Amino acid sequence: MGELVEQLRREFDRYSPGGKLPSSRALVERFRVSPVTVSRALAHLAAEGLVVTRPGAGAFRARPSRAATAVGDTSWQEVSLSADGTGDLVPRSVDASGVTVSLSAPPPGVIEFNGGYLHPSLQPERAMAAALARAGRRPGAWGRPPMEGLPELREWFARTVGGPVTAAEVLVSGGGQASLTTALRALAPPGAPVLVESPTYPGMLAIARSAGLRPVPVPVDPDGVRPKLLADAFRASGARVFVCQPLFQNPTGAVLAADRRAQVLRIARDAGAFVVEDDFVRRLAHEDAGPLPRPLAAEDPDGVVVHVGSLTKATSPSFRVSALVARGPVLERLRAIQVVDSFFVPRPLQEAALELVGSPAWPRHLRSVAAELRARRDAMTAALRLSLPRLALPHIPSGGYHLWLRLPDGTDEAAFTAAALRAGVALAPGRPYFSAEPPAAHVRLSFAAVAGTAEIAEGVRRLETACEEALPANRST
């Protein structure tokens, strides 16, 4: 569709304002595209104000709009958006750049090594479509659901967590990001410190900062967060919340070691603190991952853990269904905040989730994705080691969708990212993953958002050009 939009935009000078464009049938025949593509292209141009469509008459070049008689002055908003209500001026801007890197589609022809979701070829599109169709026909499917979520879906999430978790301790939420937002709002007041892994997911840092919280970094290694440093951080900061990803951590891919799991829970319990467990890619384990450790919530009878689990990563970015799991008085606070924010997750989406996870297509999809992610990980790892050995790869994960690379000392991370984009590869710079000064320059490469192993090989080949341009040893003197 994008190419058709650009072609039509270039030809607008052929038509006078108000002039009629060729019919949809003519455009289909000329450009050899489907009627749906033509319809979407015209709708895109209409949204830009370039085309006007008239049912039964066709599409016309829009007439220029009249110039505004006066230009408004919005400069007053700078003061209003910065005032905290006490007479002081404090910065309250929200930096979403670390999130938009993974959400924004790259320009045409650019290989997407920065993506945070499965490529459409890996998504269970047919199964989701069938599930949504069946869900829409269920009696009461379009009615108001229980605010906590459908009982059957809560029960399914409880079973997937395991241990002492029951359906009564599950809240259905609208995606992992929404669940994390609710959890941090419930557990920490504005201005409070919150402990985070370092490095960690930029979207979580953005949530914390937009809520007025102060992220305090706790370093991780290939075995996850380091317990002694976690205990030191609790004592030094007085924090009452620690956010972590114990399984295939983003971005390092680390898995919290067995001997550290109980320590983390004990340290948090001794500090009177909660652990927010972001279990975001449990369903994206690779074929060679072996048995996975249980969620921390399954080993926590005391209500220390607030668990977040989601279906989104394993399905589609638009299939935003997740669960918040908690025990004790905090559950009611979580529920109240979620109800105030969004009332409930739309019932058709919950019904579709139930249909999907209960269908034979669901385990088949998970097996297929596990095999494909392993093949892509191995292809990217082999290509990097062969062609770009100077990019250090300290850990090869057995789950998730990305690799975390350390750039050579002295590398300008921003310059390398820009050089990669000029070479035709979009990647995620490492700086947004750190809440404080990073120890070195890094990049994150995703192997899930591309079309396949051939595109991975081509992407790594293009990165060789970026390395020649931007790595320190290859700069001209």
C-alpha positions as CSV (number, residue, x, y, z in Angstrom):
1,M,0.0,0.0,0.0
2,G,2.8,2.4,0.8
3,E,4.2,2.3,-2.7
4,L,0.8,3.0,-4.2
5,V,0.3,6.0,-1.9
6,E,3.6,7.5,-2.9
7,Q,2.9,6.9,-6.6
8,L,-0.5,8.6,-6.4
9,R,0.9,11.5,-4.3
10,R,3.6,12.1,-7.0
11,E,0.9,12.3,-9.7
12,F,-1.4,14.8,-8.0
13,D,-0.2,17.7,-10.2
14,R,-2.0,16.0,-13.1
15,Y,-5.3,16.8,-11.5
16,S,-6.7,20.2,-10.8
17,P,-8.2,20.9,-7.3
18,G,-11.6,19.2,-7.3
19,G,-10.6,17.0,-10.3
20,K,-11.6,13.4,-10.4
21,L,-9.0,10.7,-10.0
22,P,-9.1,7.5,-12.0
23,S,-11.6,4.9,-10.8
24,S,-10.7,2.2,-8.4
25,R,-11.0,-0.4,-11.2
26,A,-8.6,1.6,-13.3
27,L,-6.1,1.9,-10.5
28,V,-6.3,-1.9,-9.8
29,E,-5.6,-2.7,-13.5
30,R,-2.8,-0.1,-13.8
31,F,-0.9,-0.9,-10.7
32,R,-1.7,-4.6,-10.6
33,V,-2.9,-4.5,-7.0
34,S,-6.0,-5.7,-5.2
35,P,-9.1,-3.6,-4.7
36,V,-8.5,-3.6,-1.0
37,T,-5.0,-2.1,-1.5
38,V,-6.5,0.7,-3.6
39,S,-9.2,1.4,-1.1
40,R,-6.7,1.6,1.7
41,A,-4.4,3.9,-0.3
42,L,-7.2,6.3,-1.0
43,A,-8.3,6.2,2.6
44,H,-4.8,7.0,3.6
45,L,-4.6,10.0,1.3
46,A,-8.1,11.1,2.5
47,A,-6.8,11.1,6.1
48,E,-4.0,13.4,4.9
49,G,-6.5,15.8,3.5
50,L,-5.2,15.2,-0.1
51,V,-8.2,13.3,-1.4
52,V,-12.0,13.6,-1.0
53,T,-14.1,10.4,-1.6
54,R,-17.7,10.6,-2.5
55,P,-19.8,7.4,-2.3
56,G,-21.0,6.5,-5.7
57,A,-19.0,9.3,-7.4
58,G,-15.4,8.4,-6.8
59,A,-12.3,10.1,-5.5
60,F,-11.3,13.7,-6.1
61,R,-8.2,15.8,-5.4
62,A,-9.0,17.9,-2.4
63,R,-9.3,21.7,-2.8
64,P,-6.8,23.7,-0.8
65,S,-8.1,24.7,2.6
66,R,-8.5,28.3,3.4
67,A,-5.6,29.8,5.3
68,A,-6.3,30.3,8.9
69,T,-7.0,33.9,9.8
70,A,-4.9,33.8,12.9
71,V,-2.1,31.6,14.3
72,G,-2.8,30.6,17.9
73,D,-0.2,31.1,20.6
74,T,0.4,27.9,22.6
75,S,3.5,29.0,24.4
76,W,1.5,29.3,27.7
77,Q,1.4,25.5,27.8
78,E,5.1,25.2,28.6
79,V,4.4,26.8,32.0
80,S,1.2,24.9,32.6
81,L,2.7,21.5,31.8
82,S,5.6,22.1,34.1
83,A,3.9,23.5,37.2
84,D,3.4,21.0,40.0
85,G,0.7,22.9,41.8
86,T,2.9,24.1,44.7
87,G,4.4,27.1,43.1
88,D,7.6,25.3,42.0
89,L,8.4,24.5,38.4
90,V,9.7,20.9,37.9
91,P,10.2,19.0,34.7
92,R,7.2,16.6,34.1
93,S,7.9,15.6,30.5
94,V,7.5,12.0,29.5
95,D,10.2,10.5,27.4
96,A,8.8,7.7,25.2
97,S,11.7,7.5,22.8
98,G,13.0,4.2,24.2
99,V,9.6,2.6,23.6
100,T,8.9,4.1,20.2
101,V,12.1,2.6,18.8
102,S,10.5,-0.8,19.0
103,L,7.0,0.3,18.1
104,S,7.7,2.4,15.0
105,A,7.9,0.7,11.7
106,P,11.2,1.4,9.8
107,P,11.2,3.1,6.4
108,P,10.6,0.8,3.4
109,G,13.6,-1.3,2.5
110,V,15.1,-1.1,6.0
111,I,15.5,-4.4,7.9
112,E,13.7,-4.4,11.2
113,F,16.3,-5.5,13.8
114,N,14.6,-3.1,16.3
115,G,11.2,-4.8,16.5
116,G,9.5,-6.0,19.7
117,Y,6.9,-8.3,18.3
118,L,6.7,-11.4,16.1
119,H,6.8,-10.9,12.3
120,P,3.3,-11.4,10.8
121,S,4.5,-14.7,9.3
122,L,5.0,-16.0,12.9
123,Q,1.7,-14.7,14.3
124,P,-1.2,-17.1,14.6
125,E,-3.4,-14.9,12.3
126,R,-5.8,-17.7,11.2
127,A,-6.2,-19.0,14.7
128,M,-6.8,-15.5,16.1
129,A,-9.3,-14.7,13.3
130,A,-11.2,-18.0,13.9
131,A,-11.1,-17.4,17.7
132,L,-12.5,-13.9,17.3
133,A,-15.2,-15.1,15.0
134,R,-16.3,-17.8,17.4
135,A,-16.1,-15.4,20.3
136,G,-18.4,-12.9,18.5
137,R,-21.1,-15.5,18.2
138,R,-21.0,-16.5,21.9
139,P,-24.2,-15.6,23.8
140,G,-23.6,-12.3,25.7
141,A,-20.2,-11.8,23.9
142,W,-20.9,-8.1,23.5
143,G,-22.2,-7.5,26.9
144,R,-20.4,-6.0,29.9
145,P,-17.9,-8.5,31.5
146,P,-17.1,-8.8,35.2
147,M,-14.7,-6.0,36.1
148,E,-12.0,-8.5,37.2
149,G,-12.3,-10.4,33.9
150,L,-14.1,-13.5,32.7
151,P,-13.9,-16.3,35.4
152,E,-12.8,-18.9,32.8
153,L,-9.9,-16.7,31.6
154,R,-8.8,-15.9,35.1
155,E,-8.8,-19.6,35.9
156,W,-6.6,-20.2,32.8
157,F,-4.1,-17.6,33.8
158,A,-4.0,-19.0,37.4
159,R,-3.2,-22.5,36.0
160,T,-0.4,-21.1,33.9
161,V,1.2,-19.4,36.9
162,G,0.7,-22.5,39.1
163,G,1.6,-22.9,42.8
164,P,-0.8,-21.4,45.3
165,V,-2.4,-18.9,42.7
166,T,-6.1,-19.1,42.4
167,A,-8.5,-17.5,39.9
168,A,-9.7,-15.1,42.7
169,E,-6.2,-13.6,42.7
170,V,-6.1,-12.8,39.0
171,L,-7.2,-9.6,37.3
172,V,-7.5,-9.6,33.5
173,S,-5.8,-6.5,32.1
174,G,-5.3,-4.9,28.7
175,G,-1.7,-5.8,27.9
176,G,1.6,-6.0,29.8
177,Q,2.3,-2.3,29.6
178,A,-1.0,-1.5,31.1
179,S,-0.5,-4.1,33.9
180,L,2.9,-2.7,34.8
181,T,1.5,0.9,34.9
182,T,-1.3,-0.3,37.2
183,A,1.2,-2.1,39.5
184,L,3.6,0.8,39.9
185,R,0.8,3.2,40.6
186,A,-0.6,0.9,43.2
187,L,2.7,0.2,45.0
188,A,4.7,3.4,45.0
189,P,3.6,7.0,45.6
190,P,5.0,9.8,43.4
191,G,8.6,10.7,44.4
192,A,9.4,7.3,45.7
193,P,12.3,5.2,44.6
194,V,11.7,1.9,42.7
195,L,14.5,-0.6,42.2
196,V,15.0,-1.8,38.6
197,E,17.3,-4.2,36.9
198,S,20.2,-2.6,35.0
199,P,19.9,-2.8,32.1
200,T,16.1,-3.1,31.8
201,Y,13.1,-2.6,29.6
202,P,12.8,1.1,28.5
203,G,9.0,1.0,28.6
204,M,9.1,0.2,32.3
205,L,11.5,3.1,33.0
206,A,9.1,5.4,31.1
207,I,6.2,4.2,33.2
208,A,8.1,4.8,36.4
209,R,9.3,8.3,35.4
210,S,5.9,9.3,34.1
211,A,4.4,8.4,37.5
212,G,7.0,10.5,39.3
213,L,9.0,7.6,40.6
214,R,12.8,7.4,40.8
215,P,14.3,4.3,39.2
216,V,17.3,3.0,41.1
217,P,19.5,0.5,39.1
218,V,20.5,-2.9,40.4
219,P,23.0,-4.7,38.0
220,V,22.3,-8.1,36.5
221,D,24.6,-10.7,35.1
222,P,23.9,-13.9,33.0
223,D,22.3,-15.4,36.2
224,G,19.9,-12.5,36.7
225,V,19.9,-9.8,39.4
226,R,22.7,-10.0,41.9
227,P,21.2,-10.6,45.4
228,K,23.8,-8.8,47.4
229,L,23.5,-5.6,45.3
230,L,19.7,-5.9,45.6
231,A,19.9,-6.0,49.4
232,D,22.3,-3.1,49.4
233,A,20.0,-1.1,47.1
234,F,17.0,-1.7,49.3
235,R,18.9,-0.5,52.4
236,A,20.4,2.6,50.6
237,S,17.2,3.7,48.9
238,G,14.4,2.7,51.2
239,A,12.5,1.4,48.2
240,R,9.5,-0.7,48.6
241,V,9.3,-2.1,45.1
242,F,11.6,-4.1,42.8
243,V,10.6,-4.7,39.2
244,C,12.3,-7.6,37.5
245,Q,12.1,-10.0,34.6
246,P,13.3,-13.3,36.0
247,L,12.9,-15.2,32.7
248,F,14.7,-14.2,29.5
249,Q,15.3,-10.7,30.8
250,N,15.0,-7.8,28.4
251,P,17.5,-6.9,27.0
252,T,20.2,-9.4,28.3
253,G,18.2,-12.6,28.0
254,A,19.3,-13.7,31.5
255,V,17.4,-16.2,33.5
256,L,17.3,-15.8,37.3
257,A,19.4,-18.7,38.7
258,A,17.8,-21.3,40.9
259,D,19.9,-20.4,43.9
260,R,19.0,-16.7,43.6
261,R,15.2,-17.0,43.4
262,A,14.6,-17.7,47.1
263,Q,17.1,-15.0,48.0
264,V,15.4,-12.4,45.9
265,L,12.0,-13.1,47.6
266,R,13.6,-13.2,51.1
267,I,15.5,-9.9,50.5
268,A,12.3,-8.2,49.4
269,R,10.2,-9.7,52.3
270,D,12.8,-8.5,54.8
271,A,12.7,-5.0,53.3
272,G,8.9,-5.0,53.5
273,A,8.9,-4.6,49.7
274,F,7.0,-6.0,46.7
275,V,8.5,-7.7,43.7
276,V,6.8,-6.9,40.4
277,E,7.5,-9.9,38.2
278,D,7.2,-9.1,34.5
279,D,6.9,-12.6,32.9
280,F,6.6,-11.2,29.4
281,V,8.0,-13.9,27.2
282,R,7.4,-17.2,28.9
283,R,5.5,-18.4,25.8
284,L,8.5,-17.5,23.6
285,A,10.9,-20.1,24.9
286,H,13.1,-21.6,22.2
287,E,13.0,-25.2,21.1
288,D,16.2,-26.0,23.0
289,A,15.2,-24.2,26.2
290,G,14.4,-27.3,28.3
291,P,12.1,-27.1,31.3
292,L,11.4,-23.6,32.4
293,P,11.5,-22.4,36.0
294,R,8.2,-21.6,37.5
295,P,7.1,-18.0,37.9
296,L,8.3,-16.4,41.2
297,A,4.6,-16.0,42.1
298,A,4.2,-19.8,42.2
299,E,6.8,-19.9,45.0
300,D,5.4,-17.0,47.0
301,P,2.7,-17.7,49.6
302,D,3.2,-14.4,51.4
303,G,2.0,-12.0,48.7
304,V,5.5,-10.5,48.0
305,V,5.1,-10.9,44.2
306,V,2.8,-9.0,41.9
307,H,2.9,-11.1,38.7
308,V,2.3,-9.8,35.2
309,G,1.7,-12.3,32.4
310,S,0.6,-11.5,28.9
311,L,-0.5,-13.2,25.7
312,T,0.6,-10.3,23.5
313,K,4.2,-11.3,22.7
314,A,3.2,-14.8,21.6
315,T,0.4,-13.6,19.4
316,S,0.1,-10.1,18.0
317,P,0.8,-6.5,19.2
318,S,-3.0,-5.9,18.9
319,F,-4.0,-8.9,21.0
320,R,-3.6,-7.0,24.2
321,V,-4.7,-9.4,26.9
322,S,-2.7,-9.9,30.1
323,A,-3.1,-10.8,33.8
324,L,-2.2,-9.2,37.1
325,V,-1.8,-11.7,39.9
326,A,-1.5,-10.6,43.5
327,R,-2.4,-11.8,47.0
328,G,-3.6,-9.9,50.0
329,P,-4.9,-6.3,50.4
330,V,-2.8,-5.1,47.4
331,L,-5.2,-7.0,45.1
332,E,-8.0,-4.7,45.9
333,R,-5.9,-1.6,45.3
334,L,-4.8,-3.0,41.9
335,R,-8.4,-3.7,41.0
336,A,-9.6,-0.3,42.0
337,I,-6.9,1.5,39.9
338,Q,-7.6,-0.7,36.9
339,V,-11.4,-0.1,37.2
340,V,-10.9,3.7,37.4
341,D,-8.5,3.7,34.5
342,S,-10.2,1.5,32.0
343,F,-13.4,-0.1,33.5
344,F,-12.6,-3.5,32.0
345,V,-11.0,-5.3,29.1
346,P,-13.5,-5.5,26.2
347,R,-15.4,-8.8,26.5
348,P,-15.0,-9.8,22.8
349,L,-11.3,-9.8,23.3
350,Q,-11.4,-11.8,26.5
351,E,-13.8,-14.3,24.8
352,A,-11.4,-14.5,21.8
353,A,-8.5,-15.2,24.2
354,L,-10.4,-18.0,25.7
355,E,-11.2,-19.5,22.3
356,L,-7.6,-19.2,21.2
357,V,-5.8,-20.8,24.2
358,G,-8.4,-23.5,24.3
359,S,-8.0,-24.5,20.6
360,P,-5.7,-27.2,19.2
361,A,-4.1,-24.4,17.2
362,W,-2.6,-22.9,20.3
363,P,0.0,-25.6,21.3
364,R,0.8,-26.1,17.6
365,H,1.5,-22.3,17.3
366,L,3.8,-22.3,20.4
367,R,5.7,-25.3,19.1
368,S,6.1,-23.7,15.7
369,V,7.3,-20.4,17.2
370,A,9.8,-22.2,19.5
371,A,11.4,-23.9,16.5
372,E,11.5,-20.8,14.4
373,L,12.9,-18.6,17.1
374,R,15.7,-21.1,17.7
375,A,16.6,-21.2,14.0
376,R,16.6,-17.4,13.8
377,R,18.7,-17.0,17.0
378,D,21.2,-19.5,15.7
379,A,21.3,-17.9,12.3
380,M,21.9,-14.4,13.8
381,T,24.5,-15.7,16.3
382,A,26.5,-17.5,13.6
383,A,26.4,-14.5,11.2
384,L,27.5,-12.1,13.9
385,R,30.4,-14.3,15.0
386,L,31.5,-14.9,11.5
387,S,31.2,-11.4,10.1
388,L,31.3,-9.1,13.1
389,P,33.4,-10.7,15.8
390,R,34.2,-7.3,17.4
391,L,30.6,-7.0,18.6
392,A,30.7,-8.9,21.9
393,L,27.8,-11.4,22.5
394,P,28.2,-12.3,26.2
395,H,25.1,-14.4,26.5
396,I,23.0,-16.4,24.0
397,P,19.5,-16.8,25.4
398,S,17.2,-19.8,25.0
399,G,14.1,-17.7,24.9
400,G,12.8,-14.3,23.8
401,Y,13.4,-12.6,20.6
402,H,16.6,-10.6,20.7
403,L,20.4,-10.5,21.3
404,W,22.2,-8.0,23.5
405,L,25.6,-6.9,22.0
406,R,28.3,-4.8,23.6
407,L,30.1,-2.5,21.2
408,P,33.9,-2.0,21.3
409,D,35.2,0.5,23.9
410,G,35.2,4.0,22.5
411,T,32.3,3.5,20.1
412,D,29.8,6.3,19.8
413,E,26.5,4.4,20.2
414,A,24.4,7.0,18.6
415,A,26.8,7.3,15.6
416,F,26.7,3.5,15.2
417,T,22.9,3.4,15.3
418,A,22.7,6.2,12.7
419,A,25.3,4.4,10.5
420,A,23.3,1.2,10.7
421,L,20.2,3.0,9.6
422,R,22.0,4.5,6.6
423,A,23.1,1.0,5.7
424,G,19.5,-0.2,5.8
425,V,19.2,-1.7,9.3
426,A,17.1,-0.4,12.2
427,L,18.3,-1.4,15.6
428,A,17.7,-0.5,19.2
429,P,20.5,1.6,20.9
430,G,21.4,0.5,24.4
431,R,21.3,3.8,26.2
432,P,17.5,3.8,26.9
433,Y,17.9,0.5,28.7
434,F,19.9,2.0,31.6
435,S,18.3,4.2,34.3
436,A,21.8,5.7,35.1
437,E,25.0,6.0,33.2
438,P,25.7,2.9,31.1
439,P,29.0,1.0,31.7
440,A,29.5,0.6,27.9
441,A,27.9,1.1,24.5
442,H,25.4,-1.6,23.5
443,V,22.8,-2.4,20.9
444,R,19.9,-4.8,20.9
445,L,19.1,-6.8,17.8
446,S,15.7,-8.5,17.3
447,F,15.5,-11.7,15.2
448,A,11.7,-12.1,15.6
449,A,10.4,-9.1,13.6
450,V,12.1,-10.0,10.3
451,A,10.8,-12.2,7.6
452,G,13.3,-15.1,8.1
453,T,16.9,-16.3,8.2
454,A,17.7,-14.9,4.8
455,E,16.7,-11.4,5.9
456,I,18.9,-11.9,9.1
457,A,21.9,-12.7,6.9
458,E,21.3,-9.7,4.7
459,G,20.9,-7.5,7.8
460,V,24.2,-8.6,9.3
461,R,25.9,-8.1,5.9
462,R,24.6,-4.5,6.0
463,L,25.8,-4.0,9.5
464,E,29.4,-4.7,8.3
465,T,29.1,-1.4,6.4
466,A,28.0,0.4,9.6
467,C,30.9,-1.1,11.5
468,E,33.4,0.0,8.9
469,E,32.0,3.5,9.2
470,A,31.4,3.8,13.0
471,L,33.6,1.5,15.0
472,P,36.7,3.2,16.5
473,A,39.4,1.1,14.9
474,N,38.0,1.7,11.4
475,R,37.9,5.4,11.6
476,S,40.3,7.3,9.4
477,T,43.0,9.3,11.2
